[in-house]
Amino acid sequence: MSVIYLLISVSIFVAICFFIAFIIAVKSGQYDDDYTPSVRILFDDETKIISQNNNSPIEEKQV
């Protein structure tokens, strides 16, 4: 029975260490995404001109 108490206390200690490491990584900017906002403009929806029977151009967005 004492082994269970030892394992539970060690696992809680390890979990707390991982949680502290995660908090430190978040505060230091490890998970900030600096790349996606600068590239997002390159993948904007393109417009396409389609002519109908009356020969008037209409802009249509691709989805």
mmCIF file of the N, C-alpha and C atoms, coordinates in Angstrom:
data_MODEL
# 
_entry.id   MODEL 
# 
loop_
_atom_site.group_PDB 
_atom_site.id 
_atom_site.type_symbol 
_atom_site.label_atom_id 
_atom_site.label_alt_id 
_atom_site.label_comp_id 
_atom_site.label_asym_id 
_atom_site.label_entity_id 
_atom_site.label_seq_id 
_atom_site.pdbx_PDB_ins_code 
_atom_site.Cartn_x 
_atom_site.Cartn_y 
_atom_site.Cartn_z 
_atom_site.occupancy 
_atom_site.B_iso_or_equiv 
_atom_site.pdbx_formal_charge 
_atom_site.auth_seq_id 
_atom_site.auth_comp_id 
_atom_site.auth_asym_id 
_atom_site.auth_atom_id 
_atom_site.pdbx_PDB_model_num 
ATOM 1   N N  . MET A 1 1  ? 0.819   -1.206 0.000   1.00 0.00 ? 1  MET A N  1 
ATOM 2   C CA . MET A 1 1  ? 0.000   0.000  0.000   1.00 0.00 ? 1  MET A CA 1 
ATOM 3   C C  . MET A 1 1  ? 0.858   1.263  0.000   1.00 0.00 ? 1  MET A C  1 
ATOM 4   N N  . SER A 1 2  ? 2.012   1.179  0.623   1.00 0.00 ? 2  SER A N  1 
ATOM 5   C CA . SER A 1 2  ? 2.881   2.355  0.672   1.00 0.00 ? 2  SER A CA 1 
ATOM 6   C C  . SER A 1 2  ? 3.467   2.657  -0.707  1.00 0.00 ? 2  SER A C  1 
ATOM 7   N N  . VAL A 1 3  ? 3.560   1.635  -1.584  1.00 0.00 ? 3  VAL A N  1 
ATOM 8   C CA . VAL A 1 3  ? 4.057   1.853  -2.934  1.00 0.00 ? 3  VAL A CA 1 
ATOM 9   C C  . VAL A 1 3  ? 3.084   2.726  -3.719  1.00 0.00 ? 3  VAL A C  1 
ATOM 10  N N  . ILE A 1 4  ? 1.806   2.534  -3.513  1.00 0.00 ? 4  ILE A N  1 
ATOM 11  C CA . ILE A 1 4  ? 0.799   3.345  -4.202  1.00 0.00 ? 4  ILE A CA 1 
ATOM 12  C C  . ILE A 1 4  ? 0.938   4.813  -3.792  1.00 0.00 ? 4  ILE A C  1 
ATOM 13  N N  . TYR A 1 5  ? 1.134   5.078  -2.515  1.00 0.00 ? 5  TYR A N  1 
ATOM 14  C CA . TYR A 1 5  ? 1.313   6.462  -2.056  1.00 0.00 ? 5  TYR A CA 1 
ATOM 15  C C  . TYR A 1 5  ? 2.570   7.069  -2.664  1.00 0.00 ? 5  TYR A C  1 
ATOM 16  N N  . LEU A 1 6  ? 3.618   6.266  -2.757  1.00 0.00 ? 6  LEU A N  1 
ATOM 17  C CA . LEU A 1 6  ? 4.856   6.748  -3.358  1.00 0.00 ? 6  LEU A CA 1 
ATOM 18  C C  . LEU A 1 6  ? 4.660   7.057  -4.840  1.00 0.00 ? 6  LEU A C  1 
ATOM 19  N N  . LEU A 1 7  ? 4.006   6.169  -5.572  1.00 0.00 ? 7  LEU A N  1 
ATOM 20  C CA . LEU A 1 7  ? 3.779   6.383  -7.002  1.00 0.00 ? 7  LEU A CA 1 
ATOM 21  C C  . LEU A 1 7  ? 2.876   7.586  -7.261  1.00 0.00 ? 7  LEU A C  1 
ATOM 22  N N  . ILE A 1 8  ? 1.848   7.756  -6.459  1.00 0.00 ? 8  ILE A N  1 
ATOM 23  C CA . ILE A 1 8  ? 0.945   8.898  -6.613  1.00 0.00 ? 8  ILE A CA 1 
ATOM 24  C C  . ILE A 1 8  ? 1.691   10.200 -6.343  1.00 0.00 ? 8  ILE A C  1 
ATOM 25  N N  . SER A 1 9  ? 2.501   10.241 -5.298  1.00 0.00 ? 9  SER A N  1 
ATOM 26  C CA . SER A 1 9  ? 3.223   11.476 -4.986  1.00 0.00 ? 9  SER A CA 1 
ATOM 27  C C  . SER A 1 9  ? 4.274   11.786 -6.055  1.00 0.00 ? 9  SER A C  1 
ATOM 28  N N  . VAL A 1 10 ? 4.962   10.767 -6.578  1.00 0.00 ? 10 VAL A N  1 
ATOM 29  C CA . VAL A 1 10 ? 5.944   10.991 -7.629  1.00 0.00 ? 10 VAL A CA 1 
ATOM 30  C C  . VAL A 1 10 ? 5.258   11.454 -8.914  1.00 0.00 ? 10 VAL A C  1 
ATOM 31  N N  . SER A 1 11 ? 4.116   10.858 -9.253  1.00 0.00 ? 11 SER A N  1 
ATOM 32  C CA . SER A 1 11 ? 3.415   11.263 -10.473 1.00 0.00 ? 11 SER A CA 1 
ATOM 33  C C  . SER A 1 11 ? 2.868   12.681 -10.360 1.00 0.00 ? 11 SER A C  1 
ATOM 34  N N  . ILE A 1 12 ? 2.407   13.067 -9.198  1.00 0.00 ? 12 ILE A N  1 
ATOM 35  C CA . ILE A 1 12 ? 1.939   14.441 -9.007  1.00 0.00 ? 12 ILE A CA 1 
ATOM 36  C C  . ILE A 1 12 ? 3.116   15.415 -9.120  1.00 0.00 ? 12 ILE A C  1 
ATOM 37  N N  . PHE A 1 13 ? 4.262   15.050 -8.569  1.00 0.00 ? 13 PHE A N  1 
ATOM 38  C CA . PHE A 1 13 ? 5.455   15.894 -8.673  1.00 0.00 ? 13 PHE A CA 1 
ATOM 39  C C  . PHE A 1 13 ? 5.878   16.060 -10.132 1.00 0.00 ? 13 PHE A C  1 
ATOM 40  N N  . VAL A 1 14 ? 5.880   14.975 -10.910 1.00 0.00 ? 14 VAL A N  1 
ATOM 41  C CA . VAL A 1 14 ? 6.249   15.037 -12.322 1.00 0.00 ? 14 VAL A CA 1 
ATOM 42  C C  . VAL A 1 14 ? 5.243   15.883 -13.101 1.00 0.00 ? 14 VAL A C  1 
ATOM 43  N N  . ALA A 1 15 ? 3.955   15.738 -12.801 1.00 0.00 ? 15 ALA A N  1 
ATOM 44  C CA . ALA A 1 15 ? 2.928   16.525 -13.479 1.00 0.00 ? 15 ALA A CA 1 
ATOM 45  C C  . ALA A 1 15 ? 3.099   18.015 -13.180 1.00 0.00 ? 15 ALA A C  1 
ATOM 46  N N  . ILE A 1 16 ? 3.413   18.343 -11.965 1.00 0.00 ? 16 ILE A N  1 
ATOM 47  C CA . ILE A 1 16 ? 3.630   19.746 -11.604 1.00 0.00 ? 16 ILE A CA 1 
ATOM 48  C C  . ILE A 1 16 ? 4.861   20.300 -12.326 1.00 0.00 ? 16 ILE A C  1 
ATOM 49  N N  . CYS A 1 17 ? 5.917   19.484 -12.439 1.00 0.00 ? 17 CYS A N  1 
ATOM 50  C CA . CYS A 1 17 ? 7.120   19.926 -13.166 1.00 0.00 ? 17 CYS A CA 1 
ATOM 51  C C  . CYS A 1 17 ? 6.801   20.199 -14.632 1.00 0.00 ? 17 CYS A C  1 
ATOM 52  N N  . PHE A 1 18 ? 6.031   19.318 -15.275 1.00 0.00 ? 18 PHE A N  1 
ATOM 53  C CA . PHE A 1 18 ? 5.651   19.542 -16.674 1.00 0.00 ? 18 PHE A CA 1 
ATOM 54  C C  . PHE A 1 18 ? 4.763   20.771 -16.819 1.00 0.00 ? 18 PHE A C  1 
ATOM 55  N N  . PHE A 1 19 ? 3.879   20.982 -15.873 1.00 0.00 ? 19 PHE A N  1 
ATOM 56  C CA . PHE A 1 19 ? 3.003   22.157 -15.924 1.00 0.00 ? 19 PHE A CA 1 
ATOM 57  C C  . PHE A 1 19 ? 3.816   23.442 -15.791 1.00 0.00 ? 19 PHE A C  1 
ATOM 58  N N  . ILE A 1 20 ? 4.789   23.450 -14.898 1.00 0.00 ? 20 ILE A N  1 
ATOM 59  C CA . ILE A 1 20 ? 5.645   24.628 -14.733 1.00 0.00 ? 20 ILE A CA 1 
ATOM 60  C C  . ILE A 1 20 ? 6.460   24.880 -15.998 1.00 0.00 ? 20 ILE A C  1 
ATOM 61  N N  . ALA A 1 21 ? 6.973   23.805 -16.599 1.00 0.00 ? 21 ALA A N  1 
ATOM 62  C CA . ALA A 1 21 ? 7.733   23.953 -17.848 1.00 0.00 ? 21 ALA A CA 1 
ATOM 63  C C  . ALA A 1 21 ? 6.847   24.500 -18.961 1.00 0.00 ? 21 ALA A C  1 
ATOM 64  N N  . PHE A 1 22 ? 5.589   24.073 -19.018 1.00 0.00 ? 22 PHE A N  1 
ATOM 65  C CA . PHE A 1 22 ? 4.646   24.577 -20.016 1.00 0.00 ? 22 PHE A CA 1 
ATOM 66  C C  . PHE A 1 22 ? 4.364   26.062 -19.801 1.00 0.00 ? 22 PHE A C  1 
ATOM 67  N N  . ILE A 1 23 ? 4.133   26.464 -18.569 1.00 0.00 ? 23 ILE A N  1 
ATOM 68  C CA . ILE A 1 23 ? 3.857   27.869 -18.263 1.00 0.00 ? 23 ILE A CA 1 
ATOM 69  C C  . ILE A 1 23 ? 5.061   28.741 -18.639 1.00 0.00 ? 23 ILE A C  1 
ATOM 70  N N  . ILE A 1 24 ? 6.266   28.271 -18.347 1.00 0.00 ? 24 ILE A N  1 
ATOM 71  C CA . ILE A 1 24 ? 7.466   29.032 -18.689 1.00 0.00 ? 24 ILE A CA 1 
ATOM 72  C C  . ILE A 1 24 ? 7.594   29.161 -20.212 1.00 0.00 ? 24 ILE A C  1 
ATOM 73  N N  . ALA A 1 25 ? 7.295   28.084 -20.941 1.00 0.00 ? 25 ALA A N  1 
ATOM 74  C CA . ALA A 1 25 ? 7.391   28.123 -22.400 1.00 0.00 ? 25 ALA A CA 1 
ATOM 75  C C  . ALA A 1 25 ? 6.369   29.084 -22.995 1.00 0.00 ? 25 ALA A C  1 
ATOM 76  N N  . VAL A 1 26 ? 5.169   29.113 -22.452 1.00 0.00 ? 26 VAL A N  1 
ATOM 77  C CA . VAL A 1 26 ? 4.137   30.027 -22.963 1.00 0.00 ? 26 VAL A CA 1 
ATOM 78  C C  . VAL A 1 26 ? 4.525   31.473 -22.683 1.00 0.00 ? 26 VAL A C  1 
ATOM 79  N N  . LYS A 1 27 ? 5.020   31.743 -21.493 1.00 0.00 ? 27 LYS A N  1 
ATOM 80  C CA . LYS A 1 27 ? 5.384   33.121 -21.152 1.00 0.00 ? 27 LYS A CA 1 
ATOM 81  C C  . LYS A 1 27 ? 6.602   33.616 -21.933 1.00 0.00 ? 27 LYS A C  1 
ATOM 82  N N  . SER A 1 28 ? 7.467   32.706 -22.349 1.00 0.00 ? 28 SER A N  1 
ATOM 83  C CA . SER A 1 28 ? 8.653   33.134 -23.094 1.00 0.00 ? 28 SER A CA 1 
ATOM 84  C C  . SER A 1 28 ? 8.383   33.258 -24.588 1.00 0.00 ? 28 SER A C  1 
ATOM 85  N N  . GLY A 1 29 ? 7.155   32.941 -25.032 1.00 0.00 ? 29 GLY A N  1 
ATOM 86  C CA . GLY A 1 29 ? 6.800   33.118 -26.432 1.00 0.00 ? 29 GLY A CA 1 
ATOM 87  C C  . GLY A 1 29 ? 7.089   31.913 -27.300 1.00 0.00 ? 29 GLY A C  1 
ATOM 88  N N  . GLN A 1 30 ? 7.242   30.767 -26.709 1.00 0.00 ? 30 GLN A N  1 
ATOM 89  C CA . GLN A 1 30 ? 7.558   29.555 -27.468 1.00 0.00 ? 30 GLN A CA 1 
ATOM 90  C C  . GLN A 1 30 ? 6.450   29.184 -28.444 1.00 0.00 ? 30 GLN A C  1 
ATOM 91  N N  . TYR A 1 31 ? 5.197   29.453 -28.076 1.00 0.00 ? 31 TYR A N  1 
ATOM 92  C CA . TYR A 1 31 ? 4.070   29.047 -28.907 1.00 0.00 ? 31 TYR A CA 1 
ATOM 93  C C  . TYR A 1 31 ? 3.480   30.188 -29.726 1.00 0.00 ? 31 TYR A C  1 
ATOM 94  N N  . ASP A 1 32 ? 4.155   31.320 -29.810 1.00 0.00 ? 32 ASP A N  1 
ATOM 95  C CA . ASP A 1 32 ? 3.673   32.421 -30.641 1.00 0.00 ? 32 ASP A CA 1 
ATOM 96  C C  . ASP A 1 32 ? 3.857   32.070 -32.112 1.00 0.00 ? 32 ASP A C  1 
ATOM 97  N N  . ASP A 1 33 ? 2.864   32.398 -32.897 1.00 0.00 ? 33 ASP A N  1 
ATOM 98  C CA . ASP A 1 33 ? 2.915   32.095 -34.323 1.00 0.00 ? 33 ASP A CA 1 
ATOM 99  C C  . ASP A 1 33 ? 3.202   33.374 -35.087 1.00 0.00 ? 33 ASP A C  1 
ATOM 100 N N  . ASP A 1 34 ? 4.453   33.565 -35.455 1.00 0.00 ? 34 ASP A N  1 
ATOM 101 C CA . ASP A 1 34 ? 4.848   34.762 -36.193 1.00 0.00 ? 34 ASP A CA 1 
ATOM 102 C C  . ASP A 1 34 ? 4.825   34.534 -37.698 1.00 0.00 ? 34 ASP A C  1 
ATOM 103 N N  . TYR A 1 35 ? 4.782   33.301 -38.126 1.00 0.00 ? 35 TYR A N  1 
ATOM 104 C CA . TYR A 1 35 ? 4.894   32.988 -39.556 1.00 0.00 ? 35 TYR A CA 1 
ATOM 105 C C  . TYR A 1 35 ? 3.551   33.079 -40.276 1.00 0.00 ? 35 TYR A C  1 
ATOM 106 N N  . THR A 1 36 ? 2.484   32.555 -39.703 1.00 0.00 ? 36 THR A N  1 
ATOM 107 C CA . THR A 1 36 ? 1.196   32.466 -40.386 1.00 0.00 ? 36 THR A CA 1 
ATOM 108 C C  . THR A 1 36 ? 0.604   33.831 -40.759 1.00 0.00 ? 36 THR A C  1 
ATOM 109 N N  . PRO A 1 37 ? 0.590   34.835 -39.895 1.00 0.00 ? 37 PRO A N  1 
ATOM 110 C CA . PRO A 1 37 ? -0.006  36.112 -40.311 1.00 0.00 ? 37 PRO A CA 1 
ATOM 111 C C  . PRO A 1 37 ? 0.685   36.739 -41.514 1.00 0.00 ? 37 PRO A C  1 
ATOM 112 N N  . SER A 1 38 ? 1.987   36.556 -41.655 1.00 0.00 ? 38 SER A N  1 
ATOM 113 C CA . SER A 1 38 ? 2.672   37.167 -42.788 1.00 0.00 ? 38 SER A CA 1 
ATOM 114 C C  . SER A 1 38 ? 2.414   36.416 -44.086 1.00 0.00 ? 38 SER A C  1 
ATOM 115 N N  . VAL A 1 39 ? 2.040   35.154 -44.014 1.00 0.00 ? 39 VAL A N  1 
ATOM 116 C CA . VAL A 1 39 ? 1.818   34.350 -45.214 1.00 0.00 ? 39 VAL A CA 1 
ATOM 117 C C  . VAL A 1 39 ? 0.335   34.294 -45.573 1.00 0.00 ? 39 VAL A C  1 
ATOM 118 N N  . ARG A 1 40 ? -0.522  34.617 -44.642 1.00 0.00 ? 40 ARG A N  1 
ATOM 119 C CA . ARG A 1 40 ? -1.965  34.513 -44.867 1.00 0.00 ? 40 ARG A CA 1 
ATOM 120 C C  . ARG A 1 40 ? -2.420  35.370 -46.041 1.00 0.00 ? 40 ARG A C  1 
ATOM 121 N N  . ILE A 1 41 ? -1.800  36.520 -46.239 1.00 0.00 ? 41 ILE A N  1 
ATOM 122 C CA . ILE A 1 41 ? -2.209  37.408 -47.323 1.00 0.00 ? 41 ILE A CA 1 
ATOM 123 C C  . ILE A 1 41 ? -1.911  36.789 -48.687 1.00 0.00 ? 41 ILE A C  1 
ATOM 124 N N  . LEU A 1 42 ? -0.939  35.896 -48.761 1.00 0.00 ? 42 LEU A N  1 
ATOM 125 C CA . LEU A 1 42 ? -0.603  35.265 -50.035 1.00 0.00 ? 42 LEU A CA 1 
ATOM 126 C C  . LEU A 1 42 ? -1.656  34.265 -50.482 1.00 0.00 ? 42 LEU A C  1 
ATOM 127 N N  . PHE A 1 43 ? -2.410  33.732 -49.552 1.00 0.00 ? 43 PHE A N  1 
ATOM 128 C CA . PHE A 1 43 ? -3.413  32.715 -49.870 1.00 0.00 ? 43 PHE A CA 1 
ATOM 129 C C  . PHE A 1 43 ? -4.826  33.280 -49.805 1.00 0.00 ? 43 PHE A C  1 
ATOM 130 N N  . ASP A 1 44 ? -4.975  34.557 -50.120 1.00 0.00 ? 44 ASP A N  1 
ATOM 131 C CA . ASP A 1 44 ? -6.286  35.183 -50.134 1.00 0.00 ? 44 ASP A CA 1 
ATOM 132 C C  . ASP A 1 44 ? -7.155  34.572 -51.232 1.00 0.00 ? 44 ASP A C  1 
ATOM 133 N N  . ASP A 1 45 ? -8.466  34.708 -51.096 1.00 0.00 ? 45 ASP A N  1 
ATOM 134 C CA . ASP A 1 45 ? -9.371  34.213 -52.132 1.00 0.00 ? 45 ASP A CA 1 
ATOM 135 C C  . ASP A 1 45 ? -9.146  34.993 -53.418 1.00 0.00 ? 45 ASP A C  1 
ATOM 136 N N  . GLU A 1 46 ? -9.015  34.278 -54.504 1.00 0.00 ? 46 GLU A N  1 
ATOM 137 C CA . GLU A 1 46 ? -8.802  34.934 -55.788 1.00 0.00 ? 46 GLU A CA 1 
ATOM 138 C C  . GLU A 1 46 ? -10.146 35.220 -56.446 1.00 0.00 ? 46 GLU A C  1 
ATOM 139 N N  . THR A 1 47 ? -10.210 36.338 -57.185 1.00 0.00 ? 47 THR A N  1 
ATOM 140 C CA . THR A 1 47 ? -11.432 36.663 -57.911 1.00 0.00 ? 47 THR A CA 1 
ATOM 141 C C  . THR A 1 47 ? -11.288 36.211 -59.350 1.00 0.00 ? 47 THR A C  1 
ATOM 142 N N  . LYS A 1 48 ? -12.399 35.841 -59.929 1.00 0.00 ? 48 LYS A N  1 
ATOM 143 C CA . LYS A 1 48 ? -12.394 35.308 -61.284 1.00 0.00 ? 48 LYS A CA 1 
ATOM 144 C C  . LYS A 1 48 ? -13.494 36.008 -62.073 1.00 0.00 ? 48 LYS A C  1 
ATOM 145 N N  . ILE A 1 49 ? -13.183 36.453 -63.287 1.00 0.00 ? 49 ILE A N  1 
ATOM 146 C CA . ILE A 1 49 ? -14.164 37.154 -64.120 1.00 0.00 ? 49 ILE A CA 1 
ATOM 147 C C  . ILE A 1 49 ? -14.820 36.141 -65.049 1.00 0.00 ? 49 ILE A C  1 
ATOM 148 N N  . ILE A 1 50 ? -16.163 36.075 -64.981 1.00 0.00 ? 50 ILE A N  1 
ATOM 149 C CA . ILE A 1 50 ? -16.941 35.168 -65.819 1.00 0.00 ? 50 ILE A CA 1 
ATOM 150 C C  . ILE A 1 50 ? -17.888 36.010 -66.660 1.00 0.00 ? 50 ILE A C  1 
ATOM 151 N N  . SER A 1 51 ? -17.894 35.774 -67.951 1.00 0.00 ? 51 SER A N  1 
ATOM 152 C CA . SER A 1 51 ? -18.806 36.525 -68.802 1.00 0.00 ? 51 SER A CA 1 
ATOM 153 C C  . SER A 1 51 ? -20.058 35.682 -69.068 1.00 0.00 ? 51 SER A C  1 
ATOM 154 N N  . GLN A 1 52 ? -21.204 36.351 -69.041 1.00 0.00 ? 52 GLN A N  1 
ATOM 155 C CA . GLN A 1 52 ? -22.473 35.671 -69.295 1.00 0.00 ? 52 GLN A CA 1 
ATOM 156 C C  . GLN A 1 52 ? -22.898 35.934 -70.738 1.00 0.00 ? 52 GLN A C  1 
ATOM 157 N N  . ASN A 1 53 ? -24.120 35.556 -71.074 1.00 0.00 ? 53 ASN A N  1 
ATOM 158 C CA . ASN A 1 53 ? -24.631 35.717 -72.434 1.00 0.00 ? 53 ASN A CA 1 
ATOM 159 C C  . ASN A 1 53 ? -24.732 37.180 -72.855 1.00 0.00 ? 53 ASN A C  1 
ATOM 160 N N  . ASN A 1 54 ? -24.954 38.075 -71.938 1.00 0.00 ? 54 ASN A N  1 
ATOM 161 C CA . ASN A 1 54 ? -25.091 39.494 -72.291 1.00 0.00 ? 54 ASN A CA 1 
ATOM 162 C C  . ASN A 1 54 ? -23.742 40.212 -72.291 1.00 0.00 ? 54 ASN A C  1 
ATOM 163 N N  . ASN A 1 55 ? -22.657 39.489 -72.235 1.00 0.00 ? 55 ASN A N  1 
ATOM 164 C CA . ASN A 1 55 ? -21.290 40.002 -72.328 1.00 0.00 ? 55 ASN A CA 1 
ATOM 165 C C  . ASN A 1 55 ? -20.929 41.035 -71.261 1.00 0.00 ? 55 ASN A C  1 
ATOM 166 N N  . SER A 1 56 ? -21.525 40.926 -70.108 1.00 0.00 ? 56 SER A N  1 
ATOM 167 C CA . SER A 1 56 ? -21.137 41.814 -69.018 1.00 0.00 ? 56 SER A CA 1 
ATOM 168 C C  . SER A 1 56 ? -20.280 41.006 -68.026 1.00 0.00 ? 56 SER A C  1 
ATOM 169 N N  . PRO A 1 57 ? -19.086 41.497 -67.746 1.00 0.00 ? 57 PRO A N  1 
ATOM 170 C CA . PRO A 1 57 ? -18.221 40.749 -66.824 1.00 0.00 ? 57 PRO A CA 1 
ATOM 171 C C  . PRO A 1 57 ? -18.737 40.817 -65.402 1.00 0.00 ? 57 PRO A C  1 
ATOM 172 N N  . ILE A 1 58 ? -18.720 39.720 -64.742 1.00 0.00 ? 58 ILE A N  1 
ATOM 173 C CA . ILE A 1 58 ? -19.159 39.630 -63.343 1.00 0.00 ? 58 ILE A CA 1 
ATOM 174 C C  . ILE A 1 58 ? -18.027 39.011 -62.551 1.00 0.00 ? 58 ILE A C  1 
ATOM 175 N N  . GLU A 1 59 ? -17.714 39.643 -61.428 1.00 0.00 ? 59 GLU A N  1 
ATOM 176 C CA . GLU A 1 59 ? -16.674 39.073 -60.570 1.00 0.00 ? 59 GLU A CA 1 
ATOM 177 C C  . GLU A 1 59 ? -17.287 38.045 -59.634 1.00 0.00 ? 59 GLU A C  1 
ATOM 178 N N  . GLU A 1 60 ? -16.646 36.929 -59.522 1.00 0.00 ? 60 GLU A N  1 
ATOM 179 C CA . GLU A 1 60 ? -17.131 35.874 -58.648 1.00 0.00 ? 60 GLU A CA 1 
ATOM 180 C C  . GLU A 1 60 ? -15.984 35.379 -57.793 1.00 0.00 ? 60 GLU A C  1 
ATOM 181 N N  . LYS A 1 61 ? -16.227 35.182 -56.529 1.00 0.00 ? 61 LYS A N  1 
ATOM 182 C CA . LYS A 1 61 ? -15.179 34.695 -55.646 1.00 0.00 ? 61 LYS A CA 1 
ATOM 183 C C  . LYS A 1 61 ? -15.161 33.181 -55.628 1.00 0.00 ? 61 LYS A C  1 
ATOM 184 N N  . GLN A 1 62 ? -13.948 32.634 -55.667 1.00 0.00 ? 62 GLN A N  1 
ATOM 185 C CA . GLN A 1 62 ? -13.811 31.184 -55.518 1.00 0.00 ? 62 GLN A CA 1 
ATOM 186 C C  . GLN A 1 62 ? -13.848 30.863 -54.040 1.00 0.00 ? 62 GLN A C  1 
ATOM 187 N N  . VAL A 1 63 ? -14.444 29.750 -53.715 1.00 0.00 ? 63 VAL A N  1 
ATOM 188 C CA . VAL A 1 63 ? -14.520 29.349 -52.310 1.00 0.00 ? 63 VAL A CA 1 
ATOM 189 C C  . VAL A 1 63 ? -13.635 28.179 -52.064 1.00 0.00 ? 63 VAL A C  1 
# 
